Amino acid sequence: MAGISLLIVSKREIFREGLAGLLALESFIAHVDTCSSELEVVEISNKQQPHVIIIDIKSSECIEAISRIHDRQPATNILVLTHFESRGDFIAALRAGAKAYISEDTRFGNLVKTIPLVAQGELVVSPSMALEVIAGLKSLEEHNNHNNSVTLSGTNLLSERETGILALVEQGYTDREIAVSLFISEHTVNVHLRNIRQKLHAHNRQHAVILARTKGILPTPTLR
């Protein structure tokens, strides 16, 4: 695909401008623009509607920006660059609408080859994340199956979102990891956790998990 317009998003000026300069030399690239924040990328993409957005993911706000762009401009394809390959970030980015998720450690030549594929709407994932795809989908399936089998008393006590957050707490996720996985802010996570503790009359999050197991909201671990 020729004549591709790009928008590169990163808070790191040297990184984004350097990458923009290199990609502008490629014959299939028609135009390259850059910006430094999640707010800017939503505004600029809405006006310019680039073929591909390359976003350097650093926070849950990036996930929210991806989701907003995907909802408004489904024809714009998003490529996520990351310096750490987290399952939570990966699943959250794909759920938000990203088309590619690759490591910043990839060779520049591989990135160049990836851009036309992403522009055509193809899904591209770093090889090291392939197993995470399977594990992440399995985790989501198990969680959804559990939600469908929760007792009526548990359903009435906690909302589906609260139950999902508590399930992630049980798995050892931090507040930031929960926020990234569900593409919400850490503040929102804290509000949900406070509501959960109040509803269950729990002293802390660990106590909430124990009480949720007792009430049938979360499954009791099976001893092996």
Backbone as a ProteinNet text record, in pm:
[ID]
protein_1_A
[PRIMARY]
MAGISLLIVSKREIFREGLAGLLALESFIAHVDTCSSELEVVEISNKQQPHVIIIDIKSSECIEAISRIHDRQPATNILVLTHFESRGDFIAALRAGAKAYISEDTRFGNLVKTIPLVAQGELVVSPSMALEVIAGLKSLEEHNNHNNSVTLSGTNLLSERETGILALVEQGYTDREIAVSLFISEHTVNVHLRNIRQKLHAHNRQHAVILARTKGILPTPTLR
[TERTIARY]
84.6	0	87.9	69	149.1	68.8	139.7	72.6	14.2	83.9	34.1	64.7	-35.3	-14.9	-1	98	128.7	114.7	79.3	82.1	155.4	265.9	346.9	325.2	293.3	260.8	358.8	429.6	521.1	554.7	568.8	609.1	758.5	831.8	976.6	1007.8	1048.3	1066.3	1171.3	1285.5	1392.3	1344.7	1272	1222.7	1124.3	1023.2	919.3	970.4	1054	1104.5	1206.5	1287.1	1383	1314	1211.3	1136.2	1063.1	1007.6	937.2	1032.1	1153.8	1251.4	1291.3	1309.5	1347.6	1234.7	1111.3	998.4	962.4	987.5	956.6	1040.2	1150.1	1237.1	1186.4	1090.5	1037.9	944.7	957.3	883.9	732.8	684.6	540.1	473.3	554.7	501	475.6	350.7	315.6	333.5	306.1	310	328.8	408.9	430.8	409.7	325.9	305.2	334.3	354.9	384.6	306.6	289.9	233.4	282.2	258.6	321.2	224.5	94.1	1.2	-121.3	-190.7	-310.7	-422.4	-429.8	-531.7	-506.6	-379.8	-344.7	-376	-344.8	-363.7	-510.2	-598	-741.3	-787.1	-741.8	-782.1	-725.5	-595.7	-530.8	-585.4	-602.4	-652.3	-794.2	-871.4	-1008.1	-1009.2	-909.1	-901.5	-833.8	-722.9	-641.6	-676.7	-730.7	-767.2	-653.1	-539.9	-425.8	-458	-383.8	-403.4	-358.6	-242.9	-184.6	-138.5	-167.9	-115.6	-19.8	101.9	199.4	204.3	163.2	154.9	248.5	330.4	427.1	353.6	311.2	222.1	296.7	243.9	308.5	210.2	81.4	-13.2	-151.2	-242	-379.3	-449.4	-400.9	-460	-438.4	-326.8	-302.5	-409.5	-447.9	-551.4	-684	-714.6	-838	-837.2	-721	-709.2	-730.6	-673.1	-691.5	-839	-906.6	-1048.8	-1131.7	-1101.2	-1175.9	-1153.7	-1028.8	-997.9	-1067.1	-1060.5	-1122.2	-1273.2	-1336.6	-1481.9	-1519.5	-1438.9	-1471.3	-1424	-1308.5	-1248.7	-1202.7	-1294.8	-1257.4	-1165.8	-1159.3	-1072.7	-926.6	-902	-764.6	-710.3	-598.2	-540.7	-427.4	-424.2	-330.3	-226.3	-100.4	13	73.1	77.7	131.2	276.1	361.8	501.5	517.3	584.6	599.9	740.2	792	923.7	913.1	790.1	769.7	644.9	655.5	547.2	464.5	365	276.5	149	106.7	-17.4	-134.6	-136.3	-246.3	-254.7	-139	-135.1	-174.8	-124.9	-149.9	-298.9	-362.3	-504.9	-587.1	-549.9	-623.8	-613.1	-493.7	-473.6	-556.8	-559.4	-638.1	-787.8	-831.2	-972.6	-1012.3	-918.6	-947.7	-952.9	-892.4	-899.5	-767.1	-655	-524.2	-512.6	-440.7	-421.6	-284.3	-191.2	-57.2	1	79.5	141.8	281.3	382.2	517.8	615	726.1	827.4	910.6	952.4	1042.6	1179.1	1207.3	1334.5	1338.2	1225	1222.1	1312.9	1362.2	1446.8	1363.4	1429.4	1359.2	1300	1373.6	1324.1	1194.2	1181.5	1057	940.7	969.8	866.4	820.3	916.1	884.1	793.3	821.4	740.1	600.9	592.5	466.2	365.9	414	324.1	225.2	268.2	170.2	66.7	108.6	15.1	-91.5	-46.8	-140.6	-233.6	-179.7	-260.9	-374.3	-352.4	-454.8	-548.1	-527	-616.6	-578.1	-456.6	-413.3	-363.6	-383.9	-338.7	-195.1	-105.6	35.7	78.5	140.8	182.6	326.2	405.3	541.7	540.4	636.4	641	639.4	707.2	713.4	578.5	483.4	350.6	251.3	293.8	202.2	138.1	220.5	166.1	75.9	104.6	22	-118.4	-128.3	-259.3	-345.7	-289.1	-362.5	-396.5	-297.2	-319.2	-420.8	-411	-503.8	-646.3	-664.4	-798.6	-857.6	-773.3	-819.9	-864.9	-785.5	-820.3	-953	-973.9	-1098.8	-1217	-1195.3	-1302.3	-1341.1	-1240.1	-1268.1	-1341.2	-1299.1	-1363.7	-1509.3	-1534.7	-1671.6	-1759.2	-1701.2	-1776.5	-1813.4	-1720.6	-1750.3	-1859.8	-1851.8	-1955	-2094.3	-2101.5	-2231	-2284.9	-2195.5	-2239.5	-2249.8	-2227.5	-2236.9	-2380.1	-2395.2	-2527.9	-2599.6	-2732.5	-2811.1	-2773.5	-2746.7	-2711	-2581.6	-2483.6	-2357.8	-2376.6	-2459.8	-2484	-2546.8	-2637.3	-2704.6	-2611.8	-2511.1	-2423.9	-2319.7	-2253.3	-2152.7	-2191.1	-2153.3	-2178.2	-2081.3	-2107.7	-2019	-1879	-1868.2	-1737.5	-1664.2	-1736	-1674.5	-1625.1	-1706.3	-1666.2	-1540.8	-1535.8	-1418.7	-1293.4	-1306.1	-1191.5	-1144.4	-1237.1	-1199.9	-1131.9	-1175.7	-1111.7	-966.4	-939.9	-803.3	-719.5	-782	-713	-670.4	-760.2	-731.4	-612.8	-598.8	-488.5	-357.9	-361.3	-239	-209.5	-308.1	-287.9	-276.9	-189.4	-181.8	-291	-310.5	-411.8	-382	-254.9	-218.7	-247.3	-212.1	-235.3	-384.2	-465.7	-610.4	-660.7	-611	-652.7	-619.1	-498.8	-455.9	-537.3	-562.4	-637.1	-778.7	-840.2	-979.8	-991.2	-877.6	-864.2	-951.4	-931	-989.8	-876.9	-903.6	-799.3	-779.1	-662	-636	-733.1	-771.1	-868.5	-1000.2	-1043.7	-1168	-1155.2	-1038	-1013.6	-1026.4	-966.1	-971.1	-1114.5	-1193.5	-1334.3	-1409	-1387.6	-1452.7	-1411.1	-1282.1	-1233.5	-1292.1	-1306.6	-1368.1	-1512.8	-1586.2	-1725.5	-1736.6	-1641.9	-1641.2	-1623.6	-1526.6	-1502.1	-1624.7	-1690.7	-1808.9	-1922.8	-1945.1	-2053.6	-2030.6	-1904	-1871.8	-1836	-1828.2	-1786	-1647.1	-1557.6	-1422.7	-1324.7	-1222.4	-1121.5	-1021.3	-991.9	-896.4	-928.6	-849.7	-880.4	-868.2	-768.3	-753.1	-873.4	-920.6	-1039.4	-1160.3	-1168.1	-1278.6	-1278.7	-1159	-1149	-1200.2	-1159.7	-1203	-1354.1	-1410.9	-1556.3	-1629.7	-1572.9	-1636.4	-1638.7	-1533.5	-1532.4	-1641.8	-1654.5	-1753.1	-1895.2	-1920.2	-2053.9	-2080.1	-1979.7	-1999.5	-1978.2	-1928	-1904.2	-1777.9	-1676.4	-1555.5	-1545.6	-1493.6	-1483.7	-1379.1	-1402.6	-1305	-1198	-1068.4	-961.9	-970.5	-944.6	-947.6	-810.9	-809.8	-684.8	-642.1	-514.6	-461.9	-361.6
-120.2	0	124.9	212.3	334.1	454.5	565.9	688.8	683.6	617.2	601.3	726.4	775.5	888.3	832.7	885.2	836.7	947.5	905.3	994.9	919.1	974.5	909.5	980.5	902.5	958.2	907.3	999.1	961.3	1084.9	1065.6	1175.8	1204.7	1110.3	1124.6	1192.5	1318.1	1398	1339.3	1299.6	1245	1118.4	1035.3	909.7	935.4	1019.1	1036.8	1112	1214.8	1291.4	1210.4	1131.4	1046.8	941	877.7	775.8	837.5	956.2	1024.9	1055.6	1100.8	1132.8	1010.7	898.4	775.7	723.5	724.1	670.5	760.9	890	983.1	954.3	882.3	848.8	728.3	656.2	538.2	581.1	517	558.7	545.1	453	431.7	524.6	604.9	698.8	833.8	880	1007.9	1125.1	1101.5	1212.5	1156	1224.8	1185.5	1306.4	1290.2	1395.6	1336	1421	1373.3	1453.3	1393.1	1464.6	1395.5	1459.7	1411.7	1365.6	1379	1343.2	1270	1203.3	1128.7	1222.7	1340.8	1438.1	1486.6	1514.9	1561.7	1457.8	1332.4	1230.2	1213.3	1225.9	1214.7	1330.9	1451.8	1570.9	1569.6	1539.3	1541.6	1431.8	1312.3	1202.1	1228.3	1298.7	1331.6	1426.9	1517.1	1614.2	1556.1	1486	1441.4	1301.2	1218	1080.1	1006	990.4	919.6	772.2	711.5	568.7	484.9	523.9	448.4	543.3	506.9	579.7	486	533.1	457.4	522.4	448.7	505.4	433	511.7	462.5	452.7	333	317.4	327.9	413.2	435.1	432.1	445.9	457.9	412	401.1	361.4	467.5	594.3	698.7	668.4	602.1	562.1	464.9	372	274.5	346.2	443.6	519.7	595.1	650.7	722.8	628.1	508.8	409.1	376.5	357.2	323.8	435.1	559.7	674	689	671	682.6	571.2	449.8	335.2	353.3	407.2	428.5	533.4	640.1	751	725.9	661.8	641.9	497	405.3	263.4	233	324.1	301.5	335.1	407.3	438.1	322.5	266.4	149.6	191.9	131.2	172.6	64.6	106.7	18.9	62.6	-28.2	1.3	-42.7	49.2	17.5	17.6	-79.9	-86	-131	-80.2	-123.3	-238.1	-271.5	-389.8	-462.3	-593.5	-672	-734.2	-661.6	-705	-763.6	-878.4	-938.7	-843.6	-775.3	-683.8	-571.6	-509.8	-402	-454.4	-572.8	-631.6	-657.2	-725.7	-755.9	-627.4	-531.9	-405.5	-329.6	-329	-257.5	-319.7	-452.7	-519.2	-496.9	-503.9	-480.8	-337.9	-244.9	-104.4	-76.9	-167.3	-149.3	-145.1	-166.9	-165.7	-282.2	-260.4	-362.9	-430.2	-369.3	-427.8	-395.2	-488	-470.6	-529.9	-443.3	-492.3	-420.8	-486.7	-434.2	-325.5	-228.6	-125.4	-183.9	-303.4	-368	-430.7	-430.5	-488.1	-409.7	-474.1	-405.5	-305	-196.5	-92.9	-150.4	-240	-301.9	-377.8	-440.9	-512.8	-415.9	-302.2	-200.6	-148.1	-124	-74.6	-173.8	-302.2	-404.3	-414.7	-383.5	-397.5	-288.3	-166.8	-52.8	-74.7	-120.5	-143.5	-250	-351.1	-455.2	-397.4	-314.2	-251.2	-156.2	-84.7	8.6	-63.2	-191.3	-271.1	-340.5	-314.1	-369.3	-504.9	-550.8	-681.9	-673.6	-782.4	-790.3	-840.6	-764.8	-801.6	-799.2	-908.8	-920.7	-970.3	-918	-965.5	-1115.1	-1190.4	-1334.8	-1370.9	-1289.4	-1319	-1306.6	-1239.2	-1223	-1328.7	-1417.4	-1515.7	-1603.4	-1652.5	-1735.7	-1655.6	-1525.2	-1440.5	-1426.3	-1431.6	-1425.1	-1540.7	-1661.3	-1781	-1774.9	-1739.2	-1734.3	-1627.6	-1512.2	-1403.2	-1437.1	-1496.2	-1534.2	-1642	-1735.6	-1841	-1781.5	-1683.2	-1617.4	-1543.9	-1473.1	-1400.9	-1497.2	-1610.4	-1708.3	-1767	-1800.6	-1856.7	-1755.3	-1629.4	-1524.9	-1505.7	-1504.6	-1489.3	-1607.5	-1728.9	-1848.1	-1841.2	-1789.3	-1777	-1674.6	-1561.1	-1458.7	-1513	-1602.1	-1659.5	-1756.1	-1805.6	-1904.6	-1849.2	-1719.7	-1658.7	-1665.8	-1689.5	-1699.9	-1567	-1569.9	-1446.5	-1354.5	-1411	-1325.9	-1251.9	-1320.4	-1255	-1148.8	-1177	-1081.7	-954.7	-971	-855.3	-774.3	-841.5	-774.4	-687.9	-742.9	-669.8	-660	-549.1	-535.2	-624.6	-642.5	-724.8	-665.3	-532.7	-467.7	-487.8	-475	-493.5	-637.1	-732.3	-872.9	-897.9	-837.4	-853.6	-796.1	-680.2	-616.6	-701.1	-753.8	-835.9	-964.9	-1019.2	-1139.4	-1110	-990	-951.7	-929.5	-875.1	-858.9	-995.9	-1092.4	-1228.5	-1288	-1250.9	-1302.2	-1228.1	-1125.9	-1055.2	-931.2	-885	-764.2	-641.4	-547.3	-419.8	-327	-214.3	-118.3	-70.9	-45	1.7	-105.5	-230.3	-339	-360.2	-343.6	-354.3	-242.2	-120.8	-4.9	-25	-73.3	-94.8	-205.7	-314	-427.2	-388.9	-299.7	-262.3	-126.3	-67.3	67.1	170.3	175.3	278.4	340.5	449.1	514.2	442.5	463.6	404.9	461.9	588	647.7	570.9	534.8	458.7	322.1	260.2	131	146.4	252.6	276	297.5	368.2	390.5	257.4	173.5	42.2	-42.1	-41.3	-120.7	-71.4	59.5	114.5	70.1	74.2	29.6	-119	-196.8	-341.3	-366.9	-298.8	-317.4	-279.1	-171	-126.9	-226.9	-278.7	-374.4	-506	-547.2	-674.9	-657.9	-531.9	-500.6	-559.5	-537.6	-593	-488.6	-535.7	-445.2	-401.7	-488.5	-458.7	-546.3	-533.9	-607.4	-758.6	-803	-946.5	-1002.8	-926.3	-967.1	-971.7	-878.3	-875.1	-1000.4	-1045	-1166.6	-1286.5	-1296.7	-1409	-1408.7	-1291.3	-1281.4	-1312.7	-1269.4	-1295.7	-1445.1	-1514.6	-1660.6	-1724.5	-1678	-1733.9	-1715.6	-1599.9	-1568.7	-1625.7	-1692.2	-1751.1	-1655.6	-1534	-1436.1	-1475.2	-1521.4	-1573.8	-1722.1	-1803.9	-1946.9	-1974.9	-2073.5	-2114.2	-2197.9	-2165.1	-2240.7	-2388.5	-2473.1	-2617.5	-2665.5	-2743	-2796.4	-2914.8	-2918.2	-3027.6	-3109.7
0	0	0	-98.4	-109.1	-61.4	-39.2	1.8	141.4	233.4	370.3	452.1	522.9	615.5	756.8	829.5	964.4	1068.1	1188.9	1304.3	1414.5	1462.6	1565.6	1698.2	1802.7	1933.4	2037.8	2101.9	2210.4	2291.6	2421.5	2507.6	2493	2433.9	2418.6	2285.2	2291.8	2170.8	2077.1	2130.8	2046	1976.7	2050.2	1993.6	1879.9	1904	1802.6	1680.2	1702.8	1589.4	1509.3	1580.1	1510.8	1427.1	1483.6	1410.7	1291.7	1313.1	1204.2	1089	1122.2	1018.7	937.1	1002.6	933.1	844.8	898.1	821.8	703.8	717.2	607.7	483.5	500.2	387.9	308.1	365	296.3	182.9	67.5	-52.6	-39.6	43.8	54	155.5	224.1	322.9	256.3	261	198.9	294.9	422.2	518.5	659	739.2	878.6	968.2	1068.7	1167.8	1304.8	1404.1	1538.5	1642.2	1758.7	1873.8	2000.7	2114.3	2238	2346.3	2325.1	2433.1	2381.3	2475.1	2441.9	2395.1	2454	2413.8	2271.6	2240.3	2106.2	1999.9	2027.6	1924.6	1889.6	1987.5	1960.2	1873.9	1907.2	1831.4	1689.7	1678	1546.2	1456.1	1511.5	1430	1381.4	1462.3	1422.5	1302.9	1296.9	1187.9	1063.6	1084.5	971.3	923.2	1012.5	980.9	909.8	976.4	916	893	801.3	776.9	896.4	954.9	1065.9	1175.6	1299.6	1416	1488.5	1510.1	1589.3	1726.5	1827.9	1962.4	2057.8	2125.1	2223.4	2356.3	2393.3	2507.6	2640.2	2728.5	2857.8	2975.7	2949.4	3059.5	3017.3	3116.7	3087.3	3002.3	3008.3	2925.6	2776.6	2744.6	2605.6	2558.8	2644.7	2611.1	2587.2	2670	2653.6	2520.7	2484.4	2357.5	2239.8	2247.4	2141.2	2124.4	2236	2232.2	2169.5	2205.7	2152	2001.9	1958.7	1815.5	1738.2	1791.4	1722.9	1709.2	1813.2	1808.8	1704.5	1695.8	1605.9	1462.8	1449.3	1316.8	1300.7	1282.4	1271	1152.8	1053.6	937.5	967.6	1077.4	1117.4	1199.4	1155.9	1222.7	1315.4	1433.3	1537.9	1564	1562.7	1590.9	1724	1818.9	1951.2	1959.7	2000.5	2030.6	2182	2235.9	2380.3	2417.5	2529.3	2574.9	2672.4	2716.7	2800.2	2750.2	2741.8	2684.3	2795.9	2839.1	2946.7	2888.9	2944.3	2896.9	2917.7	3033.2	3061.1	2959	2928.8	2829.3	2692.2	2659.5	2528.2	2506.3	2601.7	2590.4	2588	2674.4	2679.7	2548.4	2488.7	2362.1	2250.4	2242.3	2139.1	2160.5	2284.3	2314.7	2280.1	2296.8	2267.3	2117.7	2038.1	1893.2	1819.9	1890.5	1824.4	1726	1615.3	1513.7	1521.8	1592.8	1603.3	1740.2	1792	1923.2	1914.1	1901.7	1883.4	1976.7	2002.7	2094.2	2028.3	2109	2059.7	2023.6	2072.2	2043.5	1904	1834.4	1700.8	1607	1504.3	1406.8	1327.2	1288	1213	1084.5	1019.1	897.3	918.5	1035.7	1066	1085	1147.9	1165.9	1029.8	941.4	806.6	733.6	747.1	681.9	744.8	873.2	946.4	909.6	885.1	863.2	748.8	630.3	523.1	559.6	634.8	677.2	769.5	863.1	956.5	882.1	783.7	705	633.2	600.7	534.3	633.3	763.5	864.5	917.3	885.8	933.9	1078.1	1153.8	1292.2	1295.1	1360.3	1368.9	1515.3	1559.6	1699.4	1704.4	1798.4	1816.5	1845.5	1790.8	1815.1	1963.3	2045	2188.2	2257.6	2190	2250.4	2202	2113.5	2055.9	2164.3	2258.2	2365.3	2457.8	2470.6	2555	2496.6	2364	2299.9	2349	2343.9	2384.2	2532.4	2614.7	2759.1	2796.3	2729.6	2759.2	2721.4	2603.1	2559.3	2649.6	2693.4	2783.6	2915.9	2966.3	3092.4	3081.1	2968.3	2947.9	2938.9	2869.9	2855.5	2990.1	3072.4	3204	3291.2	3281.6	3361.3	3319.2	3186.7	3136.7	3177	3171.5	3211.5	3358.8	3439.7	3582.3	3607.3	3536.8	3554	3522.2	3423.1	3384.8	3488.2	3575.7	3673.8	3815.5	3831.7	3964.4	4016.9	4145.7	4205.6	4201.8	4212.6	4209.2	4322.5	4441.4	4555.1	4527.8	4463.5	4431	4325.7	4225.3	4117.7	4172.3	4266.4	4324.4	4413.4	4471.2	4565.5	4494.9	4394.4	4319.8	4172.9	4110.3	3966.6	3889.5	3761.1	3678.1	3673.7	3663.7	3660.7	3793.6	3904.7	4036.1	4053.4	4007.3	4015.3	3932.7	3814	3728.2	3791.4	3854.2	3919.9	4037.5	4114.9	4229.8	4184	4069.9	4014.4	3976.8	3925.2	3890.2	4015.9	4119.6	4248.3	4300.5	4290	4335.1	4259.7	4131.7	4049.9	4074.5	4161.2	4196.1	4114.3	4035.9	3955.5	4045.8	4011.6	4081.8	4029.6	4098.2	4052.8	3911.4	3881	3747.3	3642.5	3674.2	3579.3	3554.1	3659.2	3642.8	3552.6	3576.7	3497.6	3350.2	3323.1	3185.1	3119.7	3194.8	3140.1	3100.9	3178.4	3154	3085.3	3047.4	2990.7	3062.4	3196.8	3281.2	3362.5	3433	3511.4	3644.6	3705.7	3837.5	3941.6	3924.3	4016.3	4012.5	3891.1	3877.5	3944.1	3929.3	3995.4	4146.3	4200.2	4345.1	4393.5	4312.7	4349.3	4353.2	4252.3	4249.3	4369.9	4402.1	4515	4647	4660	4780.9	4792.2	4679.1	4678.5	4710.5	4657.5	4684.4	4833.6	4894.2	5037.4	5120	5080.4	5153.2	5139.9	5020.5	4997.7	5070.8	5078.1	5142.5	5289.6	5335.4	5472.4	5498.7	5401.7	5410.2	5462	5534.2	5589.3	5483.3	5388.1	5281.5	5161	5056.3	4932.6	4950.5	5030	5052.2	5127.2	5225.8	5301.2	5208.6	5115.1	5018.4	4931.2	4890.9	4809.5	4887.9	5014.4	5099	5115.8	5143.8	5162.7	5032.7	4919.4	4790.2	4759.7	4798.9	4781.9	4866.7	4990.4	5081.9	5029.5	4967.3	4917.6	4778.3	4719.1	4588.2	4472.7	4501.5	4395.1	4318	4390.7	4330.4	4365.8	4274.6	4302.9	4410.1	4492.3	4591.8	4523	4544.6	4478.6	4510.5	4413	4432.4	4477.8	4585.5	4636	4549.7	4514.2	4430.3	4507.8
[MASK]
++++++++++++++++++++++++++++++++++++++++++++++++++++++++++++++++++++++++++++++++++++++++++++++++++++++++++++++++++++++++++++++++++++++++++++++++++++++++++++++++++++++++++++++++++++++++++++++++++++++++++++++++++++++++++++++++

